[in-house]
């Protein structure tokens, strides 16, 4: 059922489909009817859905003190949602639901309860079904349970949907809700168990730490008593405290000594200078105050008496003598006070010396206890760390004990939509199943008919596909490599005459050949125009000469270059006895037709380019002594067919009609150009008659030139 070029004949396929329309309709109807009975005989299933929302539901007032400052306590991301789905599908939740709903006693979930059917038993024996006889009741129920449950995350949300299907819609709704309740209960129980486990562990650790703290503190006190490292105020050792106190006393003694010495020096200078003695020490002395008061009274009397008495009066003299005596007493009192201050300064100096000696002694004692103090501090740090750890555990234990309540640990999920009994069954999908079965029957039956038509039937012509190469998008681009079938081995034979050479194509032989009138001589441009306007028949053209040196190769090159204007053209050299095209190739040493037929080169390796145009060239290659065998090779037809799939025009140069059996090339390109130096001579007429008998339908005559003139 293919056309002559090897493509499938769509008209023949359509006739075959129309001829088998009854069978196609019958198969489609049979598939539709079978699907209808099957979907109506299957027990329907009803599906119910429950939805859970994952969120953190912990109360901030019940949160531990260490977590109250945290704003993000675990984000519920995509991985967390997937993990919770696996918890919903866990076997623990499944067993809890099966036990609660008593699913193990239902024939729907345990086929052994109602008795296994014969078909199920046979399918289980051959391995196409489950052999329930080898499974435990728990395994049978779990298998049916997991066949009917489906849990998935709603896209772009933290919602988990739980679907459950059953033949009983009410049972499907109850089981879906029970799964959600069991999941929440398992979460709540896990959080409570975690708190209880923490409380138990903390209690044991607290008891152990109490003993360690007591031992550490006992070691500290025992070492302190043995080393006489007693602690004074502010938790400092006695030597350190004594050093502090002596340093403060020494500083006070030094200040007191300096103050007393300065005051005594000032007072003595005032007394010696005879100036009025004004000092705080003199002002604070009772004797000095009495003398000062007495001198003031005498001066007052002297002033009073001087108003009435003369200077030589005895009373005036007496008063002056008394005033002088008071001044002498004041100086004597100043001397006494200065000596007293000096004595106090000496006492302060002696006290400073004693304190300094005490400081040195205390320093010696403190230096001897440094090593013991270091070890004591190490023991104290150990005891403090143990005590701090014990206190932190006590705080955590009190918090865990307070949270050891089921209401204090809510699950991180809640039900936002409970399942309700479904009205319509979700399985089987009757209409889609029937339509799919009808379409499958139609496609299968049509496919069988088309396959039979393509493979052929008795009396139908055989299918033959020619070699095809991809069309070139760029007319000047080199041709892609095509995969040629591996050539058959051949044996070189001596040249055959046209009469004796076997033709690879069946050629119609006319009973008689009438003489034909002479042909008009055409030009290259006329031939190119004729080929362009001939459609598919003009895409392949054979160029032959009446004799050697008639200008055949030159004519083929000129014609190919003329056709290459606006089209992609390939020029093939089949003149195995006189190859000439390689001289104008961009790669004269490239392999050619001979290497391709022998399997020594690929199809893409033999195509080269004309040096002076855009024409692609396929040379003969290294022919050697195999010219006759190459001429008779059946692969020449495959080469031309492949090139015709990729190029607009294929020009074949076969050389001289007198030297080659042109009958071999008639089917390759039936349009032909006969190149002759004498258009009206007998040799030209004979060559034309021979080409006409070989099957060339249209022979165009071209006046050629000698090879020398062409060159």
C-alpha positions, 0 to 999 in steps of 0.5 A: 500500500505504497506509492511508486516513490516509497511513501505510504499511499493514504488513499489505499489505506483509506480504502482498507479502513472503509472495507473493514468498517464493519469489523472496526465498528464491531470491535468498538461496540464490543469494547464499549459493551464490555466496559459497561457491564464491568463498571456496573458489576464492580462494587462502588466505593464512596470516599470521605475527606477530613482536613487537618491544619498544622499550627503551633497551639501551645499556650504562652502561659504554659510555656517554659521560662527558657522558651518565653523569649523565643518568637520562632519555635520551629517553623512548619515547612514543607518537610514538616508537613510531609513528616506529619503525613507519614505519621497519619499513615503509620501502622500505629494509627492504622491499628488504633483505627482498625480496633476502634471501628472493628474493621477486622470483622468486616468482609470488606477489609478481611476477605477471609471473614466472608469466604474467599471467592474461587477467582480470588483463590485462583489468581492468588495461586498463579501469582496474579492476586493476593493469596489471603490464605497465607496472610494473617488477619492483621495483615489482611486488614492492614492491606485493605486499609491501606488500599483505601486510604490516601493522605496528601498535603494541599498545595501551598498550605499547611493543610493535610487532607485524609481520604478514605473510601469504602462501600459503605459511605457512613463507614468511610466518613467514620473511619476518616474522622477516626484517623484524624482523632487517632493522629491527634491523640498520638501527637498529644500522647507523644508530647505527654510521654516526652514530658514524663520522660524528662521529669523522670530523668530530671528526678534521678539526676537531681538525686545524684547531683545532691550527693555530689554537691554535698561532697564538694562543699564538705571538701571545701570546708575541710580543706579550709579548716586544715589550711586555716583559710578562714573567711572574713567579711565579704567572703575574703580570707583573714590575711587579705582582710588584715592586709586591707585593714593595716593598709588603711591604718597606715594611710591614716597614720601617715596623714596624721603625722604629716598634719601634726608636723605641719601644725607644730612648725607653723605655730613655732614660726608664729611664736618666734616671729613675734606676730600675733598668734592666730591658729586653730590650735591656739583658738582651741586652747582654754589657757590661750583664750583666757590670756587673750581675754585678759589682754583685751581687758587690759588694753581697754583700761589703758585706752580709757586711762590714757584719756585722763592720765599721762604716759608717766603716770603710775597707773599707765605704767602698771597697765602696760606692764600687765599687758606685756606680761600677758603677751609673754604668757601667750608666747609661752603657751604657744611654745607649749602647744607647739611642743605638744604637737611635735610630741603627737607627731612623734607618736604618730610616727611610731605608730606608723612604724609599728603598722608597717612592721605588722603589714610586713608580717601579714604579707609574709603570712599571706604569701605562704597561703597563696598555693593553698588559696588557689586549691581552695578556689578550685574546690569552691568552683567545683562545688559552685558548678555542681550547685548551679547545675543542681539548681537549674535541674530543680527549676526544670523539674518543677516546670516539667512537673507543672506541665505533666498534664494532657491539657498542657501539651496540645497537639500541633494540629487541629481538625478544620473539616470533618468527613461526612457520608458521600452521596455519589460513589467515586469508584468506578468512573463509569462514563470515562471508563466506557469512553476510554474502552470505546476509544481503545477498541477503535484505536486497536482495530484501526491500528490492526487494519492499517498495519495489515494494509502497510504490510500488504495482502495477497495480490497487493504490490510490494512495499518499496522505500527509497533512500531519503536524505534530509533536505538542505535548508541552505542551498550552498551548504554541504550535504549532511552524511546519510547512512547508506546500506552496506554494499554487497560484495562484488567481483570485478568482471570484464567490460560487457557489451550493451547487448550482453550486459544484464540490466538491473531494471526491467526495461520495456522492449518495443517490438519495432523501432521506427526511424525518428526525424532529426532533433533541433539543436538546443543551447544550455540556457534552453535546456536549463529553462526546459528542466526548470519548467518540467517539474518533478520530471526535470529534476534528474538529467543524464548528459551523454556524448556521441563519442569521446572528446565531444565535450560531454564533461564540459556540457555537464559542468556548464548545465549544472552551473546554469541550473545552480542559479537559485537552486542547489545542484549536484553533478555526478560523474558516472563516466567510470571509463573517462573520469574528468570532474575531479579536476574542478573539485575543491578536493581532487583527492576526495573519495567518490562513487567507487569508494562508496560502493565498496564501503570504504567511505561514507555518503557525506565524504564523497560530496565536494564543491565546484571551485568556480560555482556553488555546484556540489560534485560527486566524482568517480573516485578510484575506479581502478579495474572495476569500471564495468562492475561499478557501472552494473552496481545496483547501488547507483540507483540508491545514490541518485535517489538519495541525492534527489531527496536533497538537491533540486537538480541532479546532473549525471555525466555518463560519458560516451554512449559508445563506451558505456551501457546507457541502458543502466542509467535510463531509470536513474534520469530519463531526461537526457542531453546528447552532446555531439560534434556533428548534429546531423551525422550518422553517429549522432542518429545512432546514439539517439536511437540507442538512447530512445530504445534504452528508455530515455523519454526526452532526448535534447541535442546539444552541439558540443566541442572537443575536449581541448576547445572546452578546456 
